[in-house]
Amino acid sequence: MTTIDRVVAADVAALAAGPDLLVENIGQLCTLDAPGAGPRRGPALDDLGPVGPAALAVAGGRVLAYGPAEALRARCGPPRAVHDAGGRCVVPGWVDPHTHAVFGRTRQDEYERRLRGETYLQIAAAGGGIQSSVRDLRGRSDADLRDLAVARLQEMLELGTTTVEIKSGYGLSYEDEARMLRIAAAAADMVGLRAVRTCLAAHEVPPEYRDRRDAYVRLVCDEILPRIVGEGLADRLDVFCEPSVFDLEQTATILRRGLELGLRATVHADELEPFGGAALAASLGADSADHLIRIDAAGIAALAGSSTVAVLLPGTVFSLGLRAYAPARAMIEAGVAVALATDFNPGSCPIASVPLIQAIACTQMRLTPAEALAACTVNAAWALGLQDEVGSLAPGRAADFLVLDVDDYRLVPYHAGRNPVREVWRDGRRLVSR
């Protein structure tokens, strides 16, 4: 364990005036604060920043300073509140950059069908999968969907997620995509989560356009995206780029239209086939390319030479009962910026727990616990374009942090399946204590 030997502060004068909150008796502080432009790559992904007996000062909902408790006390004025971390580990709040948290019914029937031998594509071809969630969502009220989303997001918060991306994609019409995005914002606000909304109207082709795919692409580009942007309902757009969904040309058309409208971009890429989705995402400057189970060497090289973050979703592989995970080690060694996310959704991954995702990433993709932690915080923030706001406890960032019920971050993936989070703080306010 390394001891912090200096106080790192955003505003010395504000520190001297006294912080709003001083969190002291931190046994291990993982700030993820390190110099450098861009997300963590290679060996830097394994560097959590200073760790050791420490304290954390907060003012105005933001990190003011951190350092050894005695040194920080000596440099700051009287704090307005003091919180004892009890010798526990403190880390940034989890950032989950890929979820489908607004939906109606769960799909445990499909889970059982997969266990009996049916594949994801076979279930989808028989009317299950995304289309079944579309039919269900279109028939539900806003209040019903909001209540379901609130319960799910509350669970995520209690598991340590403080920033969450939420996609649409179970509406596939302007009216239903728009209400999904409105419900996502309302539910996140009710729970206290920071939310990033992504329009995934190109998640699948709706039944009414089944034999007119290009017409649906035009609808997305000419009506759905412009109206979503005009009403300020989304921050980003996404496309499910696969041979059986949207091909490379259709994906590029939709992404370019979204970028023209001022949306940031991400892509469901190379999940089912090595199709070139990752390379396309990199060429267009997308925030991220997600899934990447079947990415090839060309895709890895394209990501390594770009600012696009590879968001890996090991919970999906685990939940689908597949054997091959995304080649995380090859990506890291090639210099790709890697992040992790839950992909929480009703079909292929009903896992809402970032700690469990870290455990799966460690045991199945051979990430170290430090790499997994960085992938769920600082790199996940880069995947959402929020690196200046969340993902680390650097001075000036939002004071979103977790007090774990352990004294060593490595125990998070080690204790797979349990909730290691004792307290959740967002903007310097405690939202969860257990």
JOPEGI-V83497 format. One record per residue. N is the residue number from 1. SS is DSSP state (helix for helix, strand for strand, loop for the rest). D_CENTER is the distance of its C-alpha to the mean C-alpha in Angstrom with 2 decimals. Layout:
n: {N:N}
ss: {SS:SS}
d_center: {D_CENTER:D_CENTER}
This chain:
n: {1:2:3:4:5:6:7:8:9:10:11:12:13:14:15:16:17:18:19:20:21:22:23:24:25:26:27:28:29:30:31:32:33:34:35:36:37:38:39:40:41:42:43:44:45:46:47:48:49:50:51:52:53:54:55:56:57:58:59:60:61:62:63:64:65:66:67:68:69:70:71:72:73:74:75:76:77:78:79:80:81:82:83:84:85:86:87:88:89:90:91:92:93:94:95:96:97:98:99:100:101:102:103:104:105:106:107:108:109:110:111:112:113:114:115:116:117:118:119:120:121:122:123:124:125:126:127:128:129:130:131:132:133:134:135:136:137:138:139:140:141:142:143:144:145:146:147:148:149:150:151:152:153:154:155:156:157:158:159:160:161:162:163:164:165:166:167:168:169:170:171:172:173:174:175:176:177:178:179:180:181:182:183:184:185:186:187:188:189:190:191:192:193:194:195:196:197:198:199:200:201:202:203:204:205:206:207:208:209:210:211:212:213:214:215:216:217:218:219:220:221:222:223:224:225:226:227:228:229:230:231:232:233:234:235:236:237:238:239:240:241:242:243:244:245:246:247:248:249:250:251:252:253:254:255:256:257:258:259:260:261:262:263:264:265:266:267:268:269:270:271:272:273:274:275:276:277:278:279:280:281:282:283:284:285:286:287:288:289:290:291:292:293:294:295:296:297:298:299:300:301:302:303:304:305:306:307:308:309:310:311:312:313:314:315:316:317:318:319:320:321:322:323:324:325:326:327:328:329:330:331:332:333:334:335:336:337:338:339:340:341:342:343:344:345:346:347:348:349:350:351:352:353:354:355:356:357:358:359:360:361:362:363:364:365:366:367:368:369:370:371:372:373:374:375:376:377:378:379:380:381:382:383:384:385:386:387:388:389:390:391:392:393:394:395:396:397:398:399:400:401:402:403:404:405:406:407:408:409:410:411:412:413:414:415:416:417:418:419:420:421:422:423:424:425:426:427:428:429:430:431:432:433:434}
ss: {loop:loop:loop:loop:loop:loop:loop:strand:strand:loop:loop:helix:helix:helix:helix:helix:helix:loop:loop:loop:strand:strand:strand:strand:strand:strand:loop:strand:strand:strand:loop:loop:loop:loop:loop:loop:loop:loop:loop:loop:loop:helix:helix:helix:helix:helix:loop:loop:loop:loop:loop:loop:loop:strand:strand:strand:strand:strand:strand:loop:loop:strand:strand:strand:strand:strand:strand:loop:helix:helix:helix:helix:helix:helix:helix:loop:loop:loop:loop:loop:loop:strand:strand:strand:loop:loop:loop:loop:strand:strand:strand:strand:loop:strand:strand:strand:loop:loop:strand:loop:loop:loop:loop:loop:loop:loop:loop:helix:helix:helix:helix:helix:helix:helix:helix:loop:loop:loop:loop:helix:helix:helix:helix:helix:helix:loop:loop:loop:loop:helix:helix:helix:helix:helix:helix:helix:helix:helix:loop:loop:loop:helix:helix:helix:helix:helix:helix:helix:helix:helix:helix:helix:helix:helix:helix:helix:helix:helix:loop:loop:strand:strand:strand:strand:strand:strand:strand:loop:loop:loop:loop:loop:loop:helix:helix:helix:helix:helix:helix:helix:helix:helix:helix:helix:helix:helix:helix:helix:helix:helix:helix:loop:loop:strand:strand:strand:strand:strand:strand:strand:strand:strand:loop:loop:loop:loop:helix:helix:helix:loop:loop:loop:helix:helix:helix:helix:helix:helix:helix:helix:helix:helix:helix:helix:helix:helix:helix:helix:helix:helix:loop:loop:loop:loop:loop:strand:strand:strand:strand:strand:strand:loop:loop:loop:loop:strand:loop:helix:helix:helix:helix:helix:helix:helix:helix:helix:helix:helix:helix:helix:loop:loop:loop:strand:strand:strand:strand:strand:strand:loop:loop:loop:loop:loop:loop:loop:helix:helix:helix:helix:helix:helix:helix:loop:loop:loop:loop:strand:strand:strand:strand:loop:loop:loop:loop:loop:helix:helix:helix:helix:helix:helix:helix:helix:loop:loop:loop:loop:strand:strand:strand:strand:loop:helix:helix:helix:helix:helix:helix:helix:loop:loop:loop:loop:loop:loop:loop:helix:helix:helix:helix:helix:helix:helix:loop:loop:loop:strand:strand:strand:loop:loop:loop:strand:loop:loop:loop:loop:loop:loop:loop:loop:loop:helix:helix:helix:helix:helix:helix:helix:helix:helix:helix:helix:helix:loop:loop:loop:helix:helix:helix:helix:helix:helix:helix:loop:loop:helix:helix:helix:helix:helix:helix:loop:loop:loop:loop:loop:loop:loop:loop:loop:loop:loop:loop:loop:loop:strand:loop:loop:strand:strand:strand:strand:loop:loop:loop:loop:loop:loop:helix:helix:helix:helix:loop:loop:loop:loop:loop:loop:strand:strand:strand:strand:strand:strand:loop:loop:strand:strand:strand:strand:strand:loop}
d_center: {28.27:28.63:30.07:28.94:32.18:31.49:29.99:27.27:27.50:26.39:29.62:32.64:34.64:32.04:31.76:35.53:35.62:33.57:29.89:28.83:27.35:28.02:26.04:28.45:29.29:25.94:26.75:23.89:21.69:18.77:18.15:16.33:18.79:20.58:22.35:21.37:20.22:17.04:14.18:15.48:17.53:20.09:21.66:19.71:16.57:18.82:19.84:18.36:20.84:23.78:24.09:27.12:28.89:27.52:27.04:24.56:25.95:24.27:25.88:24.98:21.53:20.72:21.26:24.91:25.74:25.42:28.04:30.67:31.61:35.26:34.67:32.15:34.56:37.37:35.67:34.32:36.35:36.39:32.94:32.93:31.02:30.51:28.10:28.88:25.99:28.62:28.11:24.56:21.53:19.32:15.85:13.20:11.04:7.79:4.73:2.06:1.94:4.69:7.09:10.82:11.70:14.95:17.63:21.06:22.50:21.04:22.33:23.81:26.80:24.95:23.64:27.34:28.43:26.21:27.70:31.08:30.45:29.09:26.35:23.31:25.36:28.49:26.93:25.56:29.03:30.66:28.81:25.92:22.26:20.59:24.07:24.73:21.72:22.97:26.41:25.30:23.15:25.94:28.31:26.47:26.97:24.50:25.32:24.62:21.19:20.34:21.68:19.73:16.40:17.41:18.21:14.94:12.89:15.56:15.01:11.32:12.68:15.45:13.34:11.91:8.69:9.82:7.28:5.64:5.77:8.87:11.08:14.82:16.78:19.03:21.57:22.68:25.07:24.84:25.75:23.25:20.30:21.20:21.57:18.21:16.64:19.15:18.44:14.67:15.72:18.53:16.82:14.07:17.03:19.11:16.78:16.00:12.26:11.18:9.94:9.33:11.37:11.73:15.16:15.36:19.11:19.53:18.00:21.56:25.09:26.48:29.75:31.86:30.91:31.00:33.95:32.99:29.69:30.61:31.58:28.16:26.63:29.13:28.21:24.54:25.67:28.68:27.83:24.34:22.40:25.20:25.45:21.74:21.86:25.21:23.99:20.91:18.67:15.73:14.13:13.33:14.69:13.93:16.63:17.10:19.31:21.58:25.40:25.48:23.29:23.26:25.08:24.52:26.93:25.50:21.93:23.25:25.26:22.43:20.11:23.08:23.97:20.59:20.78:24.35:23.33:21.01:17.59:15.05:14.28:12.09:13.73:13.69:15.97:18.46:17.33:20.85:23.03:23.15:23.48:22.64:19.41:17.75:20.90:20.95:17.46:18.65:21.98:20.66:18.41:15.15:11.96:10.72:12.28:10.48:12.27:15.30:17.23:20.45:19.96:23.34:24.75:24.95:21.28:20.45:23.05:21.75:18.24:19.98:22.11:19.54:16.81:14.36:11.46:11.43:8.17:9.88:9.77:12.70:12.69:13.88:16.67:17.58:17.81:19.78:22.07:21.91:23.23:21.65:18.16:16.67:18.93:16.68:19.79:21.43:18.52:18.42:22.20:22.33:20.31:17.07:14.03:11.71:8.06:6.78:4.67:7.05:8.22:9.95:13.04:16.80:18.02:16.46:14.00:14.80:12.82:10.86:11.20:8.91:12.43:13.70:11.10:12.28:15.77:15.63:14.31:17.23:19.91:19.27:17.88:19.74:17.19:18.72:17.33:16.99:15.11:12.65:12.29:11.95:9.35:7.07:8.40:10.37:9.29:5.55:7.45:9.77:7.70:7.59:11.10:10.79:12.22:15.37:14.03:11.47:10.30:13.95:17.10:19.15:21.90:21.12:17.41:16.44:17.65:14.51:15.39:16.03:19.50:19.33:22.39:23.03:24.49:22.72:19.03:20.15:20.98:17.38:17.23:21.02:21.18:19.12:18.96:19.68:17.83:18.35:17.38:20.54:19.53:16.61:17.41:15.97:18.08:20.66:21.17:20.94:19.30:19.58:22.44:23.60}
